[in-house]
């Protein structure tokens, strides 16, 4: 079976062509990929789709174009408009997912827009939780939220929340760190996670059963900052504060004997943890109350 999803040569001719026409072509290409009957043809077509997206993002006006028809492609723009990141996955019949990503930088007058293509690599919990990765070593994921951050020295970095389907049995949620050097080099991972059980992680990898959904979100929450015993009233008093933090389900094995076999990990249900950004660091907080708002 042959697949013809060639990149339109017209794209390279006029940078001011109607982006809506290109978007319709992209949508048709993506939908056709998911209808292909085997992995070989899906991956071949996915490469063609990626090439067309790359060409499209080089066109004038594309940085501000919403591409809303591409509902299965995540599109996040940094609040400072330094870059835009596109991520998506293609499920394969073998049970795994292939992940694709492009980073788009806004073009300057008279210059061609700079586009970086991200190269996915196999996942894992061990070394990858500690390593700083280049764009060619990307731990592929579909990102759904971005949090801009700064170190204590004022250097910018970006925290990305994402999903990575490893197989029919195993999924992961990621807290990834993206940095862009002054020379424009992109790296993933940064050791900004404080007081976390794993030693000096560069990213947080939360592996769990593919049959369950876990919560991972950045939102405003009421948390207990201080607990003191009131001897006169013979009870604890709590100091609470509204803060923005990353909230995540506590993961546990479904049975004690399955500890370490992450395809059997599920949310604890009534326990959540969090990451609060202070002093240039994501500070790990155990046992947060992510259900009750601060009483007025």
C-alpha positions as CSV (number, residue, x, y, z in Angstrom):
1,X,0.0,0.0,0.0
2,X,1.4,3.4,-1.0
3,X,0.8,6.6,0.9
4,X,0.9,10.0,-0.8
5,X,1.0,12.9,1.7
6,X,3.5,15.1,-0.1
7,X,4.3,18.5,1.2
8,X,2.7,21.1,-1.0
9,X,5.3,23.0,-3.1
10,X,3.2,26.1,-2.9
11,X,4.0,26.6,0.7
12,X,7.6,27.7,-0.1
13,X,6.5,30.2,-2.7
14,X,4.4,32.8,-0.9
15,X,4.8,33.5,2.8
16,X,1.6,35.6,2.9
17,X,-0.6,32.8,1.5
18,X,-3.8,32.1,3.4
19,X,-2.8,30.1,6.5
20,X,-6.4,28.8,6.8
21,X,-5.9,26.8,3.5
22,X,-2.7,25.3,4.9
23,X,-4.4,24.5,8.2
24,X,-7.2,22.6,6.3
25,X,-4.5,20.6,4.5
26,X,-2.8,19.8,7.8
27,X,-6.0,18.6,9.4
28,X,-6.7,16.3,6.4
29,X,-3.2,14.9,6.6
30,X,-3.5,14.2,10.3
31,X,-6.9,12.6,10.0
32,X,-5.6,10.4,7.2
33,X,-2.7,9.2,9.4
34,X,-5.1,7.8,12.0
35,X,-6.9,5.8,9.3
36,X,-3.9,4.0,8.0
37,X,-3.9,0.2,8.6
38,X,-0.3,-0.4,9.8
39,X,2.5,1.2,11.8
40,X,4.9,1.5,8.9
41,X,2.6,3.7,6.9
42,X,1.5,5.7,9.9
43,X,5.1,6.6,10.7
44,X,5.8,7.4,7.1
45,X,2.8,9.7,6.9
46,X,3.6,11.2,10.3
47,X,7.0,12.3,8.9
48,X,5.3,14.0,6.0
49,X,2.9,15.8,8.4
50,X,5.8,17.0,10.6
51,X,7.6,18.3,7.5
52,X,4.5,20.3,6.5
53,X,4.0,21.7,9.9
54,X,7.7,22.7,9.9
55,X,7.2,24.5,6.6
56,X,4.0,26.2,7.8
57,X,5.6,27.6,10.9
58,X,8.2,29.3,8.8
59,X,5.6,31.4,7.1
60,X,5.0,35.0,8.0
61,X,2.1,35.4,10.4
62,X,2.1,31.8,11.6
63,X,3.4,32.6,15.1
64,X,0.1,34.3,15.9
65,X,-2.2,32.0,14.0
66,X,-4.2,29.7,16.3
67,X,-4.4,26.5,14.2
68,X,-7.6,25.7,16.1
69,X,-8.6,23.0,13.6
70,X,-5.6,20.9,14.8
71,X,-7.4,19.8,17.9
72,X,-5.1,16.8,18.5
73,X,-1.9,19.0,18.4
74,X,-1.0,20.9,21.6
75,X,0.0,24.5,21.0
76,X,1.5,26.4,23.9
77,X,2.9,30.0,23.7
78,X,5.3,31.3,26.4
79,X,3.8,34.3,28.2
80,X,6.8,36.4,27.2
81,X,6.3,35.3,23.5
82,X,9.8,34.0,23.3
83,X,8.6,30.8,21.6
84,X,5.7,28.5,20.8
85,X,5.8,24.7,21.3
86,X,3.8,22.2,19.3
87,X,3.5,18.6,20.5
88,X,1.4,15.6,19.4
89,X,1.4,11.8,19.4
90,X,0.7,9.1,16.9
91,X,-0.6,5.9,18.4
92,X,0.7,2.7,16.8
93,X,-0.9,-0.7,16.5
94,X,2.0,-2.1,18.5
95,X,0.6,-0.3,21.6
96,X,3.2,2.4,21.8
97,X,3.0,6.1,20.9
98,X,5.4,8.1,18.8
99,X,5.8,11.7,19.9
100,X,6.6,14.7,17.8
101,X,7.5,18.3,18.7
102,X,8.5,21.6,17.1
103,X,9.5,24.8,18.8
104,X,8.8,28.0,16.8
105,X,10.5,31.3,17.5
106,X,9.0,34.5,16.2
107,X,10.6,35.8,13.0
108,X,12.4,39.1,12.8
109,X,11.8,41.5,9.8
110,X,13.8,40.2,6.8
111,X,14.7,36.9,8.5
112,X,13.4,33.4,8.2
113,X,11.6,32.1,11.3
114,X,13.7,29.6,13.4
115,X,12.1,26.2,13.9
116,X,13.6,23.4,16.1
117,X,12.4,19.9,15.6
118,X,12.4,17.6,18.7
119,X,13.6,14.0,18.4
120,X,11.8,11.6,20.7
121,X,13.6,8.8,22.6
122,X,12.4,5.8,24.6
123,X,11.2,6.5,28.1
124,X,12.2,5.2,31.5
125,X,12.3,6.1,35.1
126,X,16.0,5.7,36.0
127,X,18.7,7.8,34.4
128,X,16.2,10.0,32.5
129,X,14.8,11.5,35.7
130,X,18.3,12.8,36.4
131,X,19.6,13.8,33.0
132,X,19.7,17.1,31.1
133,X,18.6,16.3,27.6
134,X,19.1,18.1,24.3
135,X,16.5,18.6,21.5
136,X,17.8,15.4,20.0
137,X,17.3,13.4,23.2
138,X,13.8,14.7,23.9
139,X,11.6,12.6,26.2
140,X,8.6,13.0,24.0
141,X,5.3,14.2,25.5
142,X,2.2,16.1,24.7
143,X,2.3,19.2,26.9
144,X,-0.9,20.7,28.2
145,X,0.3,23.5,30.5
146,X,3.3,25.9,30.8
147,X,4.5,27.8,33.8
148,X,7.2,30.6,33.3
149,X,9.8,30.6,36.1
150,X,13.0,32.4,37.1
151,X,16.0,31.3,39.1
152,X,17.2,33.3,42.0
153,X,19.7,34.9,39.6
154,X,16.9,36.0,37.2
155,X,17.4,33.4,34.5
156,X,14.3,32.3,32.7
157,X,13.1,28.7,32.4
158,X,9.7,27.1,31.6
159,X,8.0,24.3,33.4
160,X,5.9,22.1,31.2
161,X,3.2,19.6,32.4
162,X,2.7,16.8,29.9
163,X,1.5,13.3,29.2
164,X,3.4,10.4,27.7
165,X,1.8,7.1,26.8
166,X,4.4,4.4,27.1
167,X,2.4,1.3,26.1
168,X,-1.0,-0.2,26.5
169,X,-0.1,-0.9,30.2
170,X,2.0,2.1,31.2
171,X,1.4,5.9,31.1
172,X,3.4,8.8,32.5
173,X,2.7,12.3,33.5
174,X,5.7,14.6,33.4
175,X,6.9,17.8,35.0
176,X,9.5,18.9,32.5
177,X,11.8,21.9,32.5
178,X,12.7,23.7,29.3
179,X,15.6,26.2,29.1
180,X,16.8,28.3,26.2
181,X,20.4,29.5,26.3
182,X,21.4,33.0,25.2
183,X,22.7,31.4,22.0
184,X,19.4,29.7,21.3
185,X,20.2,26.2,22.4
186,X,17.2,24.2,23.8
187,X,17.6,21.8,26.7
188,X,15.1,19.8,28.7
189,X,15.6,19.1,32.5
190,X,16.9,21.3,35.2
191,X,17.7,20.5,38.9
192,X,15.2,22.8,40.4
193,X,13.1,20.3,42.5
194,X,13.8,20.7,46.2
195,X,13.1,18.3,49.0
196,X,11.8,15.6,46.5
197,X,12.3,11.9,47.5
198,X,14.4,11.2,44.4
199,X,17.9,12.6,44.6
200,X,18.4,15.8,42.5
201,X,15.9,15.0,39.7
202,X,16.0,17.1,36.6
203,X,12.4,16.3,35.9
204,X,9.5,14.5,37.6
205,X,8.3,11.3,36.0
206,X,5.1,9.9,37.3
207,X,4.5,6.5,35.9
208,X,1.2,4.7,36.4
209,X,-1.3,2.2,35.0
210,X,-2.6,3.2,31.6
211,X,-6.0,2.1,32.8
212,X,-6.3,5.1,35.3
213,X,-6.3,8.8,34.9
214,X,-4.2,10.9,37.4
215,X,-4.4,14.6,38.1
216,X,-1.5,16.9,37.3
217,X,-2.3,20.6,37.1
218,X,-1.1,24.1,38.0
219,X,-3.7,26.0,39.9
220,X,-4.4,28.3,42.8
221,X,-5.0,26.3,46.0
222,X,-5.4,26.9,49.7
223,X,-2.7,25.0,51.6
224,X,-1.6,24.7,55.2
225,X,1.7,26.5,55.8
226,X,1.9,26.1,59.5
227,X,0.2,23.9,62.1
228,X,0.4,24.7,65.8
229,X,-1.0,23.1,69.0
230,X,-3.2,25.5,70.9
231,X,-2.9,24.3,74.5
232,X,-5.7,26.5,75.8
233,X,-8.2,25.2,73.2
234,X,-6.6,21.8,73.2
235,X,-6.6,21.6,69.4
236,X,-4.4,22.4,66.4
237,X,-4.7,25.7,64.7
238,X,-3.8,26.1,61.0
239,X,-2.3,28.9,59.0
240,X,-3.5,28.7,55.5
241,X,-2.6,30.7,52.4
242,X,-3.8,30.9,48.8
243,X,-0.9,30.0,46.5
244,X,-0.3,28.8,42.9
245,X,1.2,25.3,42.8
246,X,1.4,22.1,40.9
247,X,-1.0,19.6,42.3
248,X,-0.6,15.9,41.6
249,X,-2.2,12.6,42.8
250,X,-0.1,10.5,45.1
251,X,0.6,7.2,43.3
252,X,0.6,3.8,45.1
253,X,0.8,0.2,43.9
254,X,-2.6,-1.4,43.6
255,X,-1.2,-4.2,45.8
256,X,1.7,-4.0,48.2
257,X,3.6,-6.9,46.4
258,X,3.5,-4.8,43.2
259,X,5.7,-2.1,44.5
260,X,8.1,-0.9,41.7
261,X,5.9,-2.3,38.9
262,X,4.6,1.0,37.7
263,X,2.0,-0.4,35.3
264,X,0.1,-1.3,38.4
265,X,0.3,2.1,40.1
266,X,-2.9,4.0,40.8
267,X,-3.9,7.3,42.5
268,X,-4.2,6.9,46.3
269,X,-7.6,8.7,46.0
270,X,-7.6,10.8,49.1
271,X,-4.0,12.0,49.1
272,X,-2.4,14.6,46.9
273,X,1.1,16.2,46.8
274,X,2.2,19.5,45.4
275,X,5.1,21.6,44.2
276,X,5.3,25.2,45.3
277,X,7.7,27.6,43.4
278,X,9.7,29.8,45.8
279,X,13.2,31.1,45.8
280,X,13.9,29.7,42.3
281,X,12.9,26.2,43.2
282,X,9.9,23.8,43.0
283,X,9.5,22.9,46.6
284,X,7.9,19.5,47.2
285,X,5.0,19.5,49.7
286,X,3.4,16.3,50.9
287,X,-0.2,15.8,51.8
288,X,-1.8,19.0,50.5
289,X,-5.5,19.7,50.8
290,X,-6.5,20.3,47.2
291,X,-10.3,20.2,47.7
292,X,-11.2,23.0,50.2
293,X,-10.8,26.7,49.2
294,X,-9.7,29.3,51.7
295,X,-12.7,30.4,53.7
296,X,-13.4,34.1,53.4
